[in-house]
Amino acid sequence: MSVEDNKEVVRRYYEEAFNEGRTDLLEELIAKDVVNHDPLSNETLTPEEARGFEGFEGFVRHVEVAREAFPDATVTIEDVIAEGDEVLVRFTFEGTHEGRFVGIEPTGNRIRGTNMVLMRLEDGKIVERWEESDSLDLLRQLGVLPPAEELARTA
């Protein structure tokens, strides 16, 4: 597959599977032996490695949980950089907290955050995935943690 083909797989992963809620596409886009290095589980913000598509199903459920908690959620791809079999994507996640998320009852707060994900592809499918996101900022926007300035004053 070409670099452009790999970028298209990643675009479909976010714009179709996530934004449109078409998680059925994930079987087409993700390899059976995928390794997801940093998935966020349904009830915690703790990274743990998931192996194989069965392990990745926890991430599929995470997408569904995120869409239930933030029904108006959208992912906007900001940058896509690809070289060889790797694609790096930087995206913005936005939504209104209207459902339970990681144990937090709905706040009605509008949240916005950026993430970066590196994916490695083989034969047109995602075989490895690493994600970096600012979970502390998300918790601050949800009102679970005080703003950084307030924490600095109490330290």
N, CA and C of each residue as an Amber inpcrd file, in Angstrom:
protein
   465
   0.8430000  -1.1770000   0.0000000   0.0000000   0.0000000   0.0000000
   0.8940000   1.2480000   0.0000000   0.4080000   2.2790000  -0.6550000
   1.1610000   3.5310000  -0.7060000   0.9300000   4.3360000   0.5670000
   1.7590000   5.3470000   0.7480000   1.6010000   6.2680000   1.8760000
   0.2190000   6.9190000   1.8180000  -0.2300000   7.3030000   0.6340000
  -1.5520000   7.9300000   0.4850000  -2.6690000   6.9470000   0.8400000
  -2.5120000   5.6730000   0.4730000  -3.5020000   4.6570000   0.8450000
  -3.5800000   4.5170000   2.3630000  -2.4150000   4.5120000   3.0120000
  -2.3840000   4.4040000   4.4770000  -3.0520000   5.6020000   5.1340000
  -2.8070000   6.7960000   4.5980000  -3.4550000   8.0000000   5.1330000
  -4.9710000   7.9180000   4.9790000  -5.4400000   7.3450000   3.8910000
  -6.8770000   7.1960000   3.6690000  -7.4990000   6.2390000   4.6850000
  -6.8020000   5.1620000   5.0350000  -7.3010000   4.2330000   6.0640000
  -7.4670000   4.9720000   7.3840000  -6.4730000   5.7640000   7.7480000
  -6.5290000   6.5070000   9.0130000  -7.6410000   7.5530000   8.9670000
  -7.7990000   8.2210000   7.8430000  -8.8900000   9.2030000   7.6980000
 -10.2350000   8.5160000   7.9130000 -10.4320000   7.3620000   7.2960000
 -11.6970000   6.6320000   7.4400000 -11.9090000   6.2010000   8.8940000
 -10.8430000   5.8310000   9.5750000 -10.9120000   5.4120000  10.9750000
 -11.5610000   6.5070000  11.8160000 -11.1450000   7.7590000  11.6060000
 -11.6870000   8.8620000  12.4020000 -12.9900000   9.4310000  11.8310000
 -12.9910000   9.7230000  10.5570000 -14.1400000  10.4280000   9.9880000
 -15.3560000   9.5310000   9.7980000 -15.1530000   8.2670000   9.4570000
 -16.2860000   7.3780000   9.2390000 -16.5960000   6.5260000  10.4690000
 -15.5830000   5.8350000  11.0040000 -15.8470000   4.9480000  12.1470000
 -16.2320000   5.7530000  13.3870000 -15.4950000   6.8380000  13.6830000
 -15.8080000   7.6040000  14.8890000 -16.9020000   8.6320000  14.6440000
 -16.6570000   9.5770000  13.7480000 -17.6170000  10.6740000  13.5680000
 -18.9940000  10.1940000  13.1420000 -19.0460000   9.1860000  12.2880000
 -20.3330000   8.6750000  11.8300000 -20.8290000   7.5060000  12.6890000
 -20.0090000   7.0660000  13.6650000 -20.4180000   5.9670000  14.5380000
 -20.4390000   4.6160000  13.8440000 -19.7150000   4.4810000  12.7570000
 -19.7140000   3.2380000  11.9880000 -18.6210000   2.3000000  12.4880000
 -18.7600000   1.8150000  13.7240000 -17.7520000   0.9350000  14.3040000
 -17.6580000  -0.3940000  13.5680000 -18.6730000  -0.7270000  12.7550000
 -18.5970000  -1.9410000  11.9380000 -17.4320000  -1.8700000  10.9520000
 -16.9940000  -0.6720000  10.5770000 -15.8690000  -0.5060000   9.6610000
 -14.5450000  -0.9140000  10.2880000 -14.4790000  -0.9490000  11.6210000
 -13.2070000  -1.2260000  12.2750000 -12.6570000  -2.5950000  11.8950000
 -13.5140000  -3.5690000  11.6560000 -13.0230000  -4.8830000  11.2270000
 -12.3540000  -4.7970000   9.8590000 -12.7940000  -3.8770000   9.0290000
 -12.1890000  -3.6710000   7.7140000 -10.8640000  -2.9170000   7.8220000
 -10.7580000  -2.0120000   8.8000000  -9.6090000  -1.1190000   8.9080000
  -8.5220000  -1.6160000   9.8470000  -8.8530000  -2.5660000  10.7210000
  -7.9270000  -2.9930000  11.7670000  -7.5970000  -4.4750000  11.6000000
  -6.3160000  -4.8090000  11.6890000  -5.8570000  -6.1880000  11.5430000
  -6.3030000  -7.0370000  12.7340000  -6.4930000  -8.3150000  12.4970000
  -6.9190000  -9.2500000  13.5540000  -5.8990000  -9.3180000  14.6900000
  -4.6060000  -9.1270000  14.3680000  -3.5510000  -9.2250000  15.3910000
  -3.0270000  -7.8540000  15.8190000  -3.8690000  -6.8360000  15.7190000
  -3.5010000  -5.4690000  16.0870000  -2.9800000  -5.4140000  17.5230000
  -2.0310000  -4.4990000  17.7520000  -1.5630000  -4.2030000  19.1080000
  -1.8790000  -2.7380000  19.3700000  -2.7430000  -2.5010000  20.3450000
  -3.1410000  -1.1530000  20.7300000  -2.3970000  -0.8340000  22.0130000
  -1.3600000  -0.0240000  21.9130000  -0.4630000   0.2050000  23.0400000
  -1.0460000   1.0780000  24.1380000  -1.9440000   1.9850000  23.8170000
  -2.4390000   2.9260000  24.8150000  -3.9460000   3.1260000  24.7770000
  -4.7340000   2.0730000  24.8320000  -6.1790000   2.3110000  24.8170000
  -6.6330000   2.8840000  26.1470000  -7.7090000   3.6480000  26.1140000
  -8.3490000   4.1120000  27.3390000  -9.5220000   3.1810000  27.5890000
  -9.5590000   2.6060000  28.7850000 -10.6350000   1.6660000  29.0710000
 -11.9450000   2.4110000  29.3000000 -13.0190000   1.6640000  29.4510000
 -14.3450000   2.2650000  29.5890000 -14.4960000   3.0950000  30.8580000
 -13.9000000   2.6940000  31.9480000 -14.1580000   3.3490000  33.2320000
 -12.9330000   4.0020000  33.8630000 -11.7960000   3.9710000  33.1990000
 -10.6170000   4.6340000  33.7480000  -9.9240000   5.3920000  32.6290000
  -8.9790000   6.1920000  33.0040000  -8.1350000   6.8590000  32.0120000
  -6.7250000   6.2880000  32.1160000  -6.6380000   4.9960000  32.3980000
  -5.3610000   4.3220000  32.5920000  -4.9660000   3.5720000  31.3290000
  -3.7990000   3.8530000  30.7560000  -3.3870000   3.1230000  29.5620000
  -3.0520000   1.6740000  29.8960000  -3.3970000   0.7940000  28.9890000
  -2.9970000  -0.5960000  29.1000000  -2.9380000  -1.1490000  27.6940000
  -2.0660000  -2.1040000  27.4730000  -1.9060000  -2.6480000  26.1340000
  -2.9960000  -3.6660000  25.8390000  -3.5350000  -3.6050000  24.6370000
  -4.5340000  -4.5840000  24.1920000  -3.9970000  -5.2570000  22.9370000
  -4.0700000  -6.5820000  22.9060000  -3.5660000  -7.3300000  21.7500000
  -4.6890000  -8.0510000  21.0480000  -4.6230000  -8.0590000  19.7120000
  -5.6100000  -8.7410000  18.9020000  -6.9010000  -7.9550000  18.8090000
  -7.6930000  -8.2790000  17.8060000  -8.9350000  -7.5380000  17.6020000
  -9.8660000  -7.6930000  18.7960000  -9.8440000  -8.8610000  19.4400000
 -10.6920000  -9.0500000  20.6240000 -10.2970000  -8.0540000  21.7100000
  -9.0010000  -7.8690000  21.9190000  -8.5320000  -6.8820000  22.8830000
  -8.8690000  -5.4690000  22.4420000  -8.8630000  -5.2610000  21.1340000
  -9.1680000  -3.9430000  20.5900000 -10.6420000  -3.6250000  20.7320000
 -11.4760000  -4.6540000  20.9230000 -12.9090000  -4.4060000  21.0800000
 -13.1910000  -3.5100000  22.2840000 -12.2990000  -3.5290000  23.2890000
 -12.4340000  -2.5870000  24.3970000 -12.3600000  -1.1570000  23.8980000
 -11.5110000  -0.9220000  22.8970000 -11.4220000   0.4120000  22.3170000
 -12.6720000   0.7120000  21.5100000 -13.1880000  -0.3030000  20.8070000
 -14.4370000  -0.1120000  20.0720000 -15.5170000   0.3230000  21.0440000
 -15.5920000  -0.3500000  22.1910000 -16.5720000   0.0320000  23.2060000
 -16.2780000   1.4380000  23.7190000 -15.0000000   1.8010000  23.8190000
 -14.6340000   3.1510000  24.2490000 -15.2020000   4.1850000  23.2710000
 -15.1290000   3.9000000  21.9690000 -15.7060000   4.8080000  20.9710000
 -17.2030000   4.9480000  21.2200000 -17.8660000   3.8150000  21.4580000
 -19.3050000   3.8550000  21.7030000 -19.6280000   4.6170000  22.9800000
 -18.8450000   4.3870000  24.0440000 -19.0490000   5.0890000  25.3110000
 -18.8250000   6.5910000  25.1170000 -17.7900000   6.9580000  24.3970000
 -17.5060000   8.3820000  24.1510000 -18.6640000   9.0230000  23.3850000
 -19.2020000   8.3090000  22.4160000 -20.3120000   8.8600000  21.6290000
 -21.5920000   8.9350000  22.4660000 -21.7660000   8.0190000  23.4250000
 -22.9290000   8.0920000  24.3250000 -22.7580000   9.2540000  25.3050000
 -21.5430000   9.4330000  25.8160000 -21.2850000  10.4950000  26.7850000
 -21.2520000  11.8710000  26.1360000 -20.8000000  11.9280000  24.8960000
 -20.6920000  13.1840000  24.1450000 -21.4150000  12.9790000  22.8080000
 -22.7540000  13.0040000  22.8110000 -23.5060000  12.6680000  21.5970000
 -23.2050000  13.5620000  20.3960000 -22.7380000  14.7700000  20.6500000
 -22.3990000  15.6740000  19.5550000 -20.9040000  15.6670000  19.2470000
 -20.2000000  14.6470000  19.7320000 -18.7450000  14.5700000  19.5800000
 -18.3260000  14.5520000  18.1220000 -17.2510000  15.2710000  17.8650000
 -16.6280000  15.2320000  16.5470000 -15.1180000  15.1890000  16.7120000
 -14.5000000  14.5030000  15.7890000 -13.0470000  14.4930000  15.6770000
 -12.7150000  15.2520000  14.4050000 -11.8670000  16.2540000  14.5400000
 -11.4140000  17.0140000  13.3880000  -9.9350000  16.7500000  13.1980000
  -9.5890000  16.1700000  12.0810000  -8.1800000  15.8860000  11.7940000
  -7.4940000  17.2030000  11.4610000  -6.4390000  17.5030000  12.2140000
  -5.6920000  18.7440000  12.0310000  -4.4660000  18.5330000  11.1440000
  -3.7500000  17.4320000  11.3640000  -2.5380000  17.1270000  10.6070000
  -2.4310000  15.6300000  10.4070000  -1.9330000  15.2360000   9.2510000
  -1.6150000  13.8360000   8.9680000  -0.2430000  13.8210000   8.3160000
   0.6650000  13.0840000   8.9350000   2.0250000  12.9520000   8.4060000
   2.2830000  11.4660000   8.2420000   2.7780000  11.0830000   7.0890000
   3.0070000   9.6590000   6.8410000   4.3680000   9.4400000   6.2050000
   4.9760000   8.3480000   6.6070000   6.2400000   7.9260000   6.0190000
   6.3040000   6.4140000   6.1170000   6.6000000   5.7720000   5.0310000
   6.6700000   4.3140000   5.0340000   5.3370000   3.7230000   5.4430000
   5.3720000   2.8680000   6.4720000   4.1390000   2.2080000   6.9200000
   3.5220000   2.8610000   8.1470000   3.9950000   4.0680000   8.5020000
   3.4770000   4.7580000   9.6830000   2.7410000   6.0410000   9.3070000
   1.6500000   6.2870000  10.0590000   0.8610000   7.5030000   9.8700000
   0.6850000   8.1420000  11.2390000   1.0390000   9.4160000  11.3370000
   0.8430000  10.1940000  12.5570000  -0.2950000  11.1650000  12.2950000
  -1.2720000  11.1630000  13.1980000  -2.4060000  12.0690000  13.0450000
  -2.5700000  12.8850000  14.3320000  -2.7990000  14.1790000  14.1500000
  -3.1180000  15.0650000  15.2640000  -4.5410000  15.5130000  15.0280000
  -5.3790000  15.3560000  16.0570000  -6.7820000  15.7100000  15.8750000
  -7.3290000  16.4180000  17.0930000  -8.4350000  17.1160000  16.8730000
  -9.1580000  17.7930000  17.9410000 -10.4520000  17.0270000  18.1930000
 -10.7280000  16.7570000  19.4620000 -11.9740000  16.1140000  19.8860000
 -12.7990000  17.1830000  20.5760000 -14.0690000  17.3160000  20.1760000
 -14.9650000  18.2720000  20.8190000 -16.3110000  17.6090000  21.0760000
 -16.9410000  17.9830000  22.1690000 -18.2670000  17.4690000  22.4490000
 -18.8140000  18.0280000  23.7510000 -20.1040000  17.7990000  23.9690000
 -20.7850000  18.2320000  25.1840000 -21.0540000  17.0170000  26.0450000
 -20.6490000  17.0810000  27.3040000 -20.7460000  15.9530000  28.2340000
 -22.1980000  15.7780000  28.6910000 -22.9240000  14.8830000  28.0050000
 -24.3370000  14.6700000  28.2940000 -24.6370000  13.2750000  28.8140000
 -23.6330000  12.4250000  28.9390000 -23.8290000  11.0690000  29.4490000
 -22.6600000  10.6700000  30.3350000 -22.8300000   9.6040000  31.0980000
 -21.7810000   9.1260000  32.0130000 -20.5110000   8.7960000  31.2300000
 -19.3710000   9.2540000  31.7370000 -18.0810000   9.0140000  31.0940000
 -17.0320000   8.7770000  32.1590000 -16.3180000   7.6840000  32.0630000
 -15.2900000   7.2540000  33.0210000 -15.7400000   7.4790000  34.4660000
 -16.9760000   7.1190000  34.7420000 -17.5110000   7.2280000  36.0890000
 -17.9920000   8.6130000  36.4680000 -17.9400000   9.5610000  35.5460000
 -18.3360000  10.9410000  35.8260000 -19.7380000  11.1640000  35.2620000
 -20.6340000  11.5660000  36.1450000 -22.0060000  11.8590000  35.7180000
 -22.0100000  13.0690000  34.7790000 -22.9990000  13.1920000  33.9110000
 -23.0520000  14.3030000  32.9480000 -22.9460000  15.6650000  33.6220000
 -22.1130000  16.5270000  33.0360000 -21.9260000  17.8750000  33.5750000
 -22.5430000  18.9400000  32.6770000 -22.7820000  18.5910000  31.4140000
 -23.2310000  19.5870000  30.4440000 -22.0950000  20.4520000  29.9260000
 -20.8730000  20.1910000  30.4170000 -19.7240000  20.9900000  29.9940000
 -19.3270000  20.6580000  28.5590000 -18.9510000  21.6900000  27.8370000
 -18.4030000  21.5360000  26.4890000 -16.9060000  21.3180000  26.6460000
 -16.3740000  20.2650000  26.0360000 -14.9450000  19.9880000  26.1560000
 -14.2950000  20.0300000  24.7780000 -13.0000000  20.2710000  24.8190000
 -12.1900000  20.3060000  23.5880000 -10.7770000  19.9090000  23.9520000
 -10.2200000  18.9770000  23.1970000  -8.8490000  18.5570000  23.4590000
  -8.1800000  18.0510000  22.2000000  -6.8660000  18.0330000  22.2380000
  -6.1040000  17.5280000  21.0980000  -5.4120000  16.2290000  21.4840000
  -5.2870000  15.3580000  20.5240000  -4.6180000  14.0690000  20.6990000
  -3.6680000  13.8580000  19.5340000  -2.6770000  13.0030000  19.7490000
  -1.8100000  12.5570000  18.6690000  -1.7620000  11.0430000  18.7050000
  -1.8970000  10.4440000  17.5380000  -1.8950000   8.9950000  17.4280000
  -0.9510000   8.6050000  16.3040000  -0.1010000   7.6430000  16.5970000
   0.7840000   7.0540000  15.5960000   0.2550000   5.6600000  15.2980000
   0.0710000   5.3760000  14.0300000  -0.4120000   4.0570000  13.6190000
   0.5580000   3.4620000  12.6140000   0.7520000   2.1590000  12.7430000
   1.5370000   1.4150000  11.7540000   0.5750000   0.5220000  10.9940000
   0.7070000   0.5180000   9.6770000  -0.2110000  -0.2420000   8.8280000
   0.5340000  -1.2950000   8.0190000  -0.1510000  -2.3790000   7.7550000
   0.3250000  -3.4230000   6.8490000  -0.8520000  -3.8630000   6.0040000
  -0.6440000  -3.9800000   4.7090000  -1.6780000  -4.4550000   3.7910000
  -3.0040000  -3.7190000   3.9610000  -2.9250000  -2.4040000   4.1930000
  -4.1300000  -1.5940000   4.2680000  -4.8960000  -1.6850000   5.5740000
  -4.2580000  -2.2640000   6.6070000  -4.9180000  -2.3700000   7.9070000
  -3.9900000  -1.8670000   9.0100000  -4.6220000  -1.3310000  10.0540000
  -3.8690000  -0.8410000  11.2060000  -3.4040000  -2.0440000  12.0130000
  -2.0740000  -2.1390000  12.2370000  -1.5290000  -3.2730000  12.9980000
  -0.9760000  -2.8460000  14.3600000  -0.6760000  -1.5570000  14.5120000
  -0.2300000  -1.0310000  15.8120000  -0.7280000   0.3890000  15.9460000
  -0.9680000   0.7750000  17.2180000  -1.5290000   2.1000000  17.5040000
  -0.9960000   2.5980000  18.8450000  -0.4950000   3.8400000  18.8650000
  -0.0450000   4.5050000  20.0840000  -0.7690000   5.8370000  20.1700000
  -1.2910000   6.1880000  21.3420000  -2.0120000   7.4540000  21.4880000
  -1.4580000   8.2590000  22.6490000  -1.3780000   9.5640000  22.4550000
  -1.0080000  10.5160000  23.5010000  -2.1310000  11.5310000  23.6030000
  -2.6970000  11.6580000  24.7970000  -3.7520000  12.6470000  24.9990000
  -3.5830000  13.2710000  26.3770000  -4.1900000  14.4160000  26.5720000
  -4.0800000  15.1430000  27.8290000  -5.3100000  14.8450000  28.6890000
  -5.2660000  13.7310000  29.4160000  -6.4010000  13.3220000  30.2480000
  -6.6350000  14.2920000  31.4030000  -5.5660000  14.9050000  31.9260000
  -5.7420000  15.8680000  33.0230000  -6.5510000  17.0820000  32.5740000
  -6.2630000  17.5750000  31.3750000  -7.0210000  18.7140000  30.8680000
  -8.4840000  18.3280000  30.6690000  -8.7340000  17.1170000  30.1780000
 -10.1100000  16.6490000  30.0080000 -10.8280000  16.6450000  31.3580000
 -10.1810000  16.1280000  32.3980000 -10.7980000  16.0900000  33.7270000
 -11.0450000  17.4950000  34.2720000 -10.1640000  18.4360000  33.9460000
 -10.3700000  19.8320000  34.3600000 -11.5890000  20.4280000  33.6500000
 -11.7000000  20.1550000  32.3590000 -12.8320000  20.6910000  31.6040000
 -14.1530000  20.0980000  32.0770000 -14.1110000  18.8600000  32.5610000
 -15.3210000  18.2290000  33.0870000 -15.6320000  18.6950000  34.5050000
 -14.6990000  19.4490000  35.1080000 -14.9140000  19.9700000  36.4520000
 -14.5480000  19.0110000  37.5620000 -13.8880000  17.9100000  37.2090000
 -13.4790000  16.9200000  38.2100000 -12.2300000  17.3890000  38.9460000
 -11.3290000  18.0550000  38.2430000 -10.1170000  18.6130000  38.8270000
 -10.1760000  20.1300000  38.7360000  -9.6020000  20.8120000  39.7140000
  -9.5800000  22.2780000  39.6410000  -8.6260000  22.7360000  38.5440000
  -8.7830000  23.9700000  38.0770000  -7.8590000  24.5170000  37.0790000
  -6.4280000  24.5000000  37.5980000  -5.4670000  24.4260000  36.7050000
  -4.0470000  24.3560000  37.0740000  -3.6410000  25.5340000  37.9540000
  -4.1840000  26.7120000  37.6670000  -3.8210000  27.9060000  38.4460000
  -4.2190000  27.7420000  39.9140000  -5.3820000  27.1320000  40.1300000
  -5.8620000  26.9090000  41.4990000  -4.9760000  25.9030000  42.2220000
  -4.5670000  24.8530000  41.5270000  -3.6550000  23.8620000  42.1210000
  -2.3260000  24.4940000  42.4880000  -1.8340000  25.3910000  41.6440000
  -0.5530000  26.0540000  41.9010000  -0.6290000  26.9180000  43.1500000
  -1.7770000  27.5600000  43.3780000  -1.9380000  28.4140000  44.5700000
  -1.9530000  27.5930000  45.8540000  -2.4300000  26.3610000  45.7880000
  -2.5290000  25.5410000  46.9990000  -1.2740000  24.7200000  47.2570000
  -0.3420000  24.7070000  46.3080000   0.8720000  23.8840000  46.4660000
   1.8700000  24.5300000  47.3730000
